[in-house]
């Protein structure tokens, strides 16, 4: 599969280009006339955003269809695989619920004051469309009309439903469709990779336009979001640790001796894969069964990123408050479902605005300019994301071990199986 990951050099220039554009934009807007300079940079940002928008619909649809098709089937998983994916689902639901329960009231009380986007060349303010019934918004009657008008929310729902339809076909009929969508995905990701290479230029141009119109206010809100998202992820990390200790019946001293070195490596490397040997060693020190060490720990590290549901939900809530976007329950539900599926469908693609989740934010109504502007926050929150990921990976191994042990005990005693302890 093609990779939309920006190279390390590009990532460094993203961190430089955004803040530099904001600073220059503030200086120009405060001390000089922007009428002659901004028309030069605004079209550059518009061209970059148009290139991303071209790829959004095919990339989002292909990823969702393939994601649904690749979801594991119960009969093929076995006991350990079923326990592992049940833990994944429980952590996703818990992460989304905690983020919404804390984030919504916090942003209502202390959220950012809404700002108006600068008029970027190439983006024509559209007239307010006539109100549609929620049924037409969620599931349109005309697929091609929805695609032409860019109704990504509807397309996400249709893609998920179509994925389940393809999934239900016999293997000889399903395989050609999966290969077709995989080829379209890889071709689109190649185009996205080319576009991502120009992200520092696009980010600089957009940031300059933002800075000229709003000064350092956008930079202040990016810092606000960074603190907000980091606090949520660290809180969930703490709650996962408590749940792991209680459900796994571990001693606090033993658990801390294992988890703290793992988290230290995670913060230092900011890579879940690089921390995998430490997680495996920690699972061995806790005395977990071999299937938990050989199957669950590597599977969690490669398939499951607990931070995505928290960081993405926090981001969409914050940007909605900042850019005058109203999120109704149906939109939030589709967004969460899309993020959850993409978390399993594309483990090799980073959850950045320029990657697989760009379409999910657009479907929620977030303007593309705002998504790009908040790209810089991804690197600032990496340490919290990785710490949460590795803590959740070890938690899944402990909880799955506990689940399988209880299941085997119930089966041996002849009593009916009860639900998972989580």
C-alpha positions as CSV (number, residue, x, y, z in Angstrom):
1,X,0.0,0.0,0.0
2,X,1.3,3.5,-0.8
3,X,2.1,5.6,2.1
4,X,0.9,9.2,2.6
5,X,3.4,9.8,5.4
6,X,5.3,13.0,4.9
7,X,9.1,12.5,4.9
8,X,11.0,13.6,8.0
9,X,12.4,16.7,6.2
10,X,8.9,17.7,5.1
11,X,7.6,17.3,8.7
12,X,10.3,19.6,9.9
13,X,9.5,22.2,7.3
14,X,5.8,22.0,8.3
15,X,6.8,23.0,11.9
16,X,8.8,25.9,10.5
17,X,6.4,27.0,7.7
18,X,3.2,27.4,9.7
19,X,4.6,29.5,12.6
20,X,6.8,31.5,10.2
21,X,3.8,32.3,8.0
22,X,1.7,33.4,11.0
23,X,4.5,35.7,12.3
24,X,5.1,37.3,8.9
25,X,1.3,37.6,8.4
26,X,1.0,39.4,11.7
27,X,3.9,41.7,10.9
28,X,2.5,42.5,7.5
29,X,-1.0,43.0,8.7
30,X,0.1,45.3,11.5
31,X,2.7,47.5,9.8
32,X,2.2,47.3,6.1
33,X,-0.5,47.2,3.4
34,X,-1.4,43.6,2.5
35,X,-3.4,44.5,-0.7
36,X,-0.4,43.8,-3.0
37,X,1.3,40.9,-1.2
38,X,-1.6,38.6,-0.2
39,X,-2.9,38.1,-3.8
40,X,0.5,36.4,-4.4
41,X,0.3,33.9,-1.6
42,X,-3.5,33.3,-1.4
43,X,-3.7,31.5,-4.8
44,X,-0.8,29.2,-3.7
45,X,-2.7,28.1,-0.7
46,X,-5.9,27.7,-2.8
47,X,-4.1,25.5,-5.4
48,X,-2.7,23.3,-2.6
49,X,-6.1,22.9,-1.0
50,X,-7.8,22.2,-4.4
51,X,-5.2,19.4,-5.0
52,X,-6.1,17.9,-1.6
53,X,-9.8,18.2,-2.3
54,X,-9.5,16.3,-5.6
55,X,-8.2,13.2,-3.6
56,X,-10.6,13.4,-0.7
57,X,-13.6,11.7,-2.2
58,X,-11.9,8.7,-3.8
59,X,-9.5,8.2,-0.9
60,X,-12.1,8.3,1.8
61,X,-14.5,6.0,-0.1
62,X,-11.8,3.4,-0.9
63,X,-10.4,3.4,2.7
64,X,-13.9,2.9,4.2
65,X,-14.9,0.1,1.8
66,X,-11.6,-1.7,2.3
67,X,-11.7,-1.1,6.0
68,X,-15.1,-2.7,6.4
69,X,-14.0,-5.6,4.2
70,X,-10.9,-6.1,6.3
71,X,-12.7,-6.2,9.7
72,X,-12.1,-9.6,11.3
73,X,-14.9,-12.2,11.3
74,X,-15.7,-13.9,14.6
75,X,-15.3,-17.5,13.4
76,X,-11.8,-16.7,12.0
77,X,-10.5,-14.9,15.0
78,X,-10.3,-17.6,17.7
79,X,-10.6,-16.9,21.4
80,X,-7.6,-14.7,21.7
81,X,-8.3,-12.7,18.6
82,X,-11.9,-12.2,19.7
83,X,-10.8,-11.0,23.1
84,X,-8.3,-8.6,21.6
85,X,-10.8,-6.9,19.2
86,X,-13.4,-6.8,22.0
87,X,-10.8,-4.8,24.1
88,X,-10.2,-2.6,21.1
89,X,-13.9,-1.8,20.8
90,X,-14.3,-1.2,24.5
91,X,-11.3,1.3,24.5
92,X,-12.6,3.1,21.4
93,X,-16.1,3.5,23.0
94,X,-14.6,4.6,26.3
95,X,-12.3,7.1,24.6
96,X,-15.0,8.7,22.5
97,X,-17.4,8.9,25.5
98,X,-14.9,10.4,27.8
99,X,-13.7,13.0,25.2
100,X,-17.3,14.0,24.5
101,X,-18.4,14.1,28.1
102,X,-15.4,16.4,29.0
103,X,-14.8,18.2,25.8
104,X,-18.3,19.5,25.0
105,X,-18.9,21.2,28.4
106,X,-15.3,22.5,28.6
107,X,-15.5,24.1,25.1
108,X,-18.9,25.5,25.9
109,X,-17.4,27.3,29.0
110,X,-13.8,27.9,28.0
111,X,-13.7,27.3,24.3
112,X,-12.2,29.6,21.7
113,X,-14.1,32.6,20.4
114,X,-15.1,31.9,16.8
115,X,-13.1,33.5,14.1
116,X,-13.8,34.2,10.4
117,X,-11.7,32.6,7.8
118,X,-9.8,35.0,5.5
119,X,-11.2,35.0,1.9
120,X,-8.8,32.6,0.2
121,X,-8.6,33.0,-3.5
122,X,-10.4,30.2,-5.3
123,X,-12.9,29.7,-2.5
124,X,-16.2,31.5,-3.4
125,X,-18.6,31.9,-0.5
126,X,-21.6,29.8,-1.3
127,X,-25.1,30.9,-0.7
128,X,-26.9,29.2,2.1
129,X,-28.4,26.0,0.6
130,X,-32.0,25.2,1.3
131,X,-32.5,23.0,4.3
132,X,-32.7,19.3,3.6
133,X,-34.3,16.6,5.7
134,X,-31.8,14.8,7.9
135,X,-32.6,11.6,6.0
136,X,-31.4,13.1,2.7
137,X,-28.3,14.4,4.4
138,X,-27.4,11.1,6.0
139,X,-28.3,8.9,3.1
140,X,-28.9,10.6,-0.3
141,X,-31.1,9.3,-3.0
142,X,-28.6,10.2,-5.8
143,X,-25.0,8.9,-5.3
144,X,-23.6,10.9,-8.2
145,X,-25.2,14.2,-7.1
146,X,-23.8,13.7,-3.6
147,X,-20.3,13.1,-5.1
148,X,-20.6,16.1,-7.4
149,X,-21.6,18.4,-4.6
150,X,-19.0,17.0,-2.2
151,X,-21.5,15.8,0.4
152,X,-18.8,13.7,2.2
153,X,-21.1,12.9,5.2
154,X,-23.5,11.1,2.9
155,X,-20.6,9.4,1.0
156,X,-19.1,8.1,4.2
157,X,-22.4,6.4,5.1
158,X,-22.8,5.0,1.6
159,X,-19.2,3.7,1.6
160,X,-19.6,1.9,4.9
161,X,-22.9,0.3,3.7
162,X,-21.3,-0.7,0.4
163,X,-18.4,-2.2,2.3
164,X,-20.7,-4.4,4.3
165,X,-22.4,-5.4,1.0
166,X,-19.1,-6.4,-0.6
167,X,-18.0,-8.2,2.6
168,X,-21.1,-10.4,2.4
169,X,-20.2,-11.7,-1.1
170,X,-18.6,-15.0,-1.8
171,X,-14.8,-14.8,-2.0
172,X,-14.7,-15.2,-5.8
173,X,-17.0,-12.2,-6.2
174,X,-15.5,-10.1,-3.4
175,X,-11.8,-10.4,-4.3
176,X,-12.0,-8.5,-7.7
177,X,-13.9,-5.6,-6.0
178,X,-11.4,-5.5,-3.2
179,X,-8.5,-5.4,-5.7
180,X,-10.2,-2.6,-7.6
181,X,-10.6,-0.4,-4.5
182,X,-7.1,-1.2,-3.4
183,X,-5.7,-0.1,-6.7
184,X,-7.7,3.1,-6.6
185,X,-6.6,3.7,-3.0
186,X,-2.9,3.2,-3.8
187,X,-3.1,5.5,-6.9
188,X,-4.9,8.2,-4.8
189,X,-2.3,7.9,-2.0
190,X,0.5,8.4,-4.5
191,X,-1.2,11.6,-5.6
192,X,-1.6,12.6,-2.0
193,X,2.1,11.9,-1.3
194,X,3.0,14.3,-4.1
195,X,0.7,16.9,-2.6
196,X,2.0,16.4,0.9
197,X,5.5,17.1,-0.3
198,X,4.3,20.6,-1.0
199,X,2.5,21.0,2.4
200,X,5.2,23.3,3.9
201,X,4.5,25.8,1.0
202,X,0.8,25.5,1.3
203,X,0.9,25.8,5.1
204,X,3.2,28.9,4.9
205,X,0.8,30.6,2.4
206,X,-2.3,29.8,4.4
207,X,-0.7,30.8,7.7
208,X,0.4,34.1,6.2
209,X,-3.2,34.9,5.1
210,X,-4.5,33.9,8.5
211,X,-1.8,35.9,10.3
212,X,-2.5,39.0,8.3
213,X,-6.2,38.9,9.2
214,X,-6.1,37.6,12.7
215,X,-2.6,38.1,13.9
216,X,-1.3,35.7,16.6
217,X,-4.8,34.7,17.6
218,X,-4.7,31.5,15.5
219,X,-1.3,30.6,17.0
220,X,-2.8,31.1,20.5
221,X,-5.7,28.9,19.7
222,X,-3.3,26.2,18.3
223,X,-1.5,26.3,21.7
224,X,-4.9,26.1,23.5
225,X,-5.9,23.1,21.4
226,X,-2.5,21.4,22.1
227,X,-3.0,21.7,25.8
228,X,-6.7,20.6,25.6
229,X,-5.9,17.5,23.5
230,X,-2.8,16.6,25.5
231,X,-4.8,16.8,28.8
232,X,-7.5,14.6,27.4
233,X,-5.1,11.9,26.2
234,X,-3.1,11.9,29.5
235,X,-6.4,11.6,31.4
236,X,-7.4,8.6,29.4
237,X,-4.0,7.2,29.8
238,X,-4.4,7.4,33.6
239,X,-7.9,5.8,33.4
240,X,-6.6,3.0,31.2
241,X,-3.8,2.4,33.8
242,X,-6.4,2.2,36.6
243,X,-8.6,-0.2,34.6
244,X,-5.7,-2.4,33.7
245,X,-4.5,-2.7,37.3
246,X,-8.0,-3.4,38.7
247,X,-9.3,-5.8,35.9
248,X,-5.9,-7.5,35.8
249,X,-5.7,-7.8,39.6
250,X,-2.2,-6.5,39.6
251,X,-0.3,-4.9,42.4
252,X,0.3,-1.2,42.0
253,X,4.0,-1.6,42.6
254,X,4.4,-4.4,40.1
255,X,2.4,-2.5,37.4
256,X,4.2,0.8,37.9
257,X,7.6,-1.0,37.6
258,X,6.5,-2.3,34.2
259,X,4.5,0.6,32.7
260,X,6.6,3.6,33.6
261,X,9.7,2.5,31.7
262,X,7.5,1.7,28.7
263,X,6.0,5.2,28.8
264,X,9.4,6.7,29.1
265,X,10.6,4.9,25.9
266,X,7.3,6.0,24.2
267,X,7.8,9.7,25.1
268,X,11.5,9.6,24.0
269,X,10.9,7.8,20.7
270,X,7.3,9.1,19.9
271,X,6.9,5.8,18.1
272,X,4.6,2.9,19.1
273,X,6.5,0.5,16.9
274,X,9.9,1.5,18.4
275,X,8.4,0.9,21.9
276,X,7.1,-2.6,20.9
277,X,10.1,-4.5,22.4
278,X,9.6,-2.7,25.7
279,X,5.9,-3.6,25.7
280,X,6.8,-7.3,25.0
281,X,9.3,-7.2,27.9
282,X,6.7,-5.7,30.2
283,X,4.1,-8.3,29.3
284,X,6.7,-11.0,30.1
285,X,7.5,-9.4,33.5
286,X,3.8,-9.4,34.3
287,X,3.7,-13.2,33.6
288,X,1.1,-13.0,30.8
289,X,0.4,-16.1,28.7
290,X,2.4,-16.7,25.5
291,X,-0.5,-16.0,23.2
292,X,-0.8,-12.5,24.8
293,X,2.9,-11.9,24.2
294,X,3.1,-13.4,20.7
295,X,-0.3,-12.4,19.3
296,X,-2.0,-9.6,21.2
297,X,0.9,-7.3,21.9
298,X,2.2,-7.2,18.3
299,X,-1.3,-7.1,17.0
300,X,-2.2,-4.1,19.2
301,X,0.9,-2.2,18.2
302,X,0.3,-2.7,14.5
303,X,-3.5,-2.5,14.3
304,X,-4.7,-0.3,17.2
305,X,-4.0,3.4,17.9
306,X,-6.0,4.3,20.9
307,X,-5.1,8.0,20.6
308,X,-6.9,8.4,17.3
309,X,-10.4,8.4,18.7
310,X,-9.4,10.9,21.5
311,X,-7.2,13.3,19.5
312,X,-9.6,13.3,16.4
313,X,-12.7,13.9,18.5
314,X,-11.0,16.6,20.5
315,X,-9.8,18.2,17.3
316,X,-13.2,18.2,15.5
317,X,-14.9,19.6,18.6
318,X,-12.3,22.4,19.0
319,X,-12.2,23.4,15.3
320,X,-16.0,23.4,15.2
321,X,-16.1,25.9,18.1
322,X,-13.4,28.0,16.4
323,X,-14.8,28.1,12.9
324,X,-18.6,28.5,13.5
325,X,-19.5,24.9,12.7
326,X,-22.5,23.2,14.3
327,X,-22.1,19.5,15.0
328,X,-25.3,17.6,15.3
329,X,-25.5,14.1,16.8
330,X,-25.7,12.4,13.4
331,X,-22.6,14.2,12.2
332,X,-20.6,13.3,15.3
333,X,-21.8,9.6,15.1
334,X,-20.7,9.3,11.5
335,X,-17.4,11.1,12.3
336,X,-16.6,8.7,15.2
337,X,-17.6,5.6,13.1
338,X,-15.3,6.8,10.2
339,X,-12.4,7.4,12.5
340,X,-12.8,4.0,14.2
341,X,-12.9,2.2,10.8
342,X,-9.9,4.1,9.5
343,X,-8.0,3.3,12.6
344,X,-8.2,-0.4,11.7
345,X,-8.2,0.1,7.9
346,X,-5.0,2.1,7.5
347,X,-2.6,1.3,10.3
348,X,0.3,2.4,8.1
349,X,-1.1,5.9,7.4
350,X,-0.6,8.5,10.1
351,X,-3.8,10.2,11.3
352,X,-2.9,13.6,10.1
353,X,-5.1,16.1,8.2
354,X,-3.2,15.4,5.0
355,X,-3.7,11.7,5.3
356,X,-6.6,9.3,5.6
357,X,-8.7,11.5,8.0
358,X,-8.8,14.6,5.9
359,X,-12.2,13.6,4.4
360,X,-13.7,12.8,7.9
361,X,-13.1,16.4,9.0
362,X,-14.5,17.8,5.8
363,X,-17.5,15.6,6.1
364,X,-18.1,17.1,9.6
365,X,-18.1,20.6,8.0
366,X,-14.6,21.7,9.1
367,X,-13.1,24.1,6.5
368,X,-10.0,22.7,4.7
369,X,-8.0,25.8,5.5
370,X,-8.6,25.3,9.2
371,X,-7.6,21.6,9.0
372,X,-4.3,22.5,7.4
373,X,-3.6,25.2,9.9
374,X,-3.9,22.8,12.8
375,X,-1.5,20.3,11.2
376,X,1.3,21.7,13.3
377,X,-0.4,20.6,16.5
378,X,0.0,16.9,15.5
379,X,3.8,17.0,16.2
380,X,3.2,18.9,19.4
381,X,0.9,16.2,20.8
382,X,3.0,13.2,19.6
383,X,4.4,12.3,23.0
384,X,0.9,12.1,24.6
385,X,-0.4,10.1,21.6
386,X,2.4,7.6,21.9
387,X,2.2,7.3,25.6
388,X,-1.6,6.6,25.4
389,X,-1.0,4.0,22.5
390,X,1.6,1.9,24.4
391,X,-0.4,2.1,27.6
392,X,-3.5,0.8,25.8
393,X,-1.5,-1.9,24.0
394,X,-0.3,-3.4,27.3
395,X,-3.8,-3.0,28.7
396,X,-5.3,-5.0,25.8
397,X,-2.8,-7.8,26.5
398,X,-3.7,-7.8,30.2
399,X,-7.4,-7.6,29.7
400,X,-7.5,-10.2,26.9
401,X,-5.5,-12.6,29.2
402,X,-8.0,-12.0,32.0
403,X,-10.9,-12.5,29.6
404,X,-9.6,-15.8,28.1
405,X,-8.7,-17.1,31.6
406,X,-12.3,-16.5,32.8
407,X,-13.7,-18.0,29.6
408,X,-11.7,-21.1,30.0
409,X,-12.6,-21.4,33.6
410,X,-16.3,-21.0,32.8
411,X,-16.1,-23.5,30.0
412,X,-14.3,-26.0,32.2
413,X,-17.0,-25.7,34.9
414,X,-19.8,-26.1,32.4
415,X,-21.5,-22.8,33.3
416,X,-22.6,-20.4,30.5
417,X,-20.0,-17.8,29.6
418,X,-20.4,-14.3,30.9
419,X,-19.5,-11.0,29.3
420,X,-16.1,-9.6,29.3
421,X,-14.8,-8.0,32.5
422,X,-14.4,-4.8,30.6
